[in-house]
């Protein structure tokens, strides 16, 4: 409870669903519609503000991997970043980004799995 989550998602419906599920699990959530907006938010909030970032991978303007790299390497974001994707990523892509991505969540969200994952994180 009380954890701050930044949700980075370009699809408005997916953003609303995820924010609702996070709110039901007791998280304080802010959202960004793409990687560039996420970077701006993290610059203004500071490297220690968020407890978790959920980062969509396939977005216009800046993809999730590039945004995660800026957040971790340039802004020194302290919290874990979980990639959110609807596609199966190849092992090579996952391996090449493990330094900035702590794990993955698949879309579409299964509400029961999503809630249980974040309830466990809140403990």
N, C-alpha and C positions, 0 to 999 in steps of 0.2 A: 504494500500500500504506500502511496505517495511517491512511487518511482516516476521519474519524468522520461517520457519516450518521445522521440522524434520519428514520425512516420513520413517517409519520402515516397510518394506514389503519384504518378501522373494521371491515373484513371480515377475520376471523381467517385464513381460507385465503389470501387475497391477501397478508396480512402475512407469513405463513410462507413463501410462495413468494418474495416480494421479499427477505426477510431471507436466505433460502438463496442466492439468486442474488448478492446483495451479498457474503455471506461467501465464496462461491466466487471472487469477484473480489478478495478481500483487504481488504474494508472492515470496519471495526468499526461495528456497527449497534446502535442502540437504537430502540425503537418506542413509539408512543403510539397509543391507540385512537381518539382524536378531537382536535380542535383545542384544546380546553381543557387536556387533558393535555399536549399539545405545548408550550403556553405555559408551564405549570408547570415542565416539564423545562428549557426554555430559561431561565426565570428562575433556576432553581437552578444550572444549569451555567454561565451567563454568555454574553454576546453573541458571543464568539469561540470557543466550545467546538466547535461542529459545523462541518464543512467543506461540508456539503450537507444540505438538507432535501428529502425527497420527500413532497409533500403531496397526499393524496387530496382531491378537490374536494367530492364529495357525501358528507357525513357528518352524523350527528345531532348535536345540541347546538350545534355551531358549524361552519359549512362551511369549506372550505379557503381560500377567498378572504379571508374575515373573519379567520381565524387567521393567514394570511400577512401581512395588513395590521397586525395587532397585533404580530407578531414583528418586522416591519421598521420600523414607525413608532413604536411605543411601546418595545419592547425593544432596538431598533437592532441586530437580528441581522445579523452581518457576512456570512454565507455566502449563496450563491444558494438560492432555493427553486424547485424544479421541481414543477409541478402534475401530478398523476396522475389521469386520468379515463377512463372507459369510454364517455363520450358525446362527440359532436361539439359543441364550444362554438361559439357564434356569434362572428363577427369582433368585434362590439361588446363582448362580454364579455371576450375576449382583450385587446383594445385598452385597455379600462378598467382592467385589472389588471396591465398590463405594468410598472408601477412597483414591484410587489411580487413578481411571478412572472417568473423568468428564462427559463422554457421549459416545455414540456409533454411528457409521456410518455403514450402510450395503453395502456389495458388492453383485453384480457388481454395480459400480458407475453409477448413473443416472447423466449425465453431467449437466443438468439444475439444479437439486437439489443440486449437489455438489457445483457448482459455486455460486448459490444463498446463500447457507449456509456460504460460505467463504467470499462472498461480505458483508454479514451482520456482520461477525466477524471483518472485516477490518474497519468498521465505527467507 
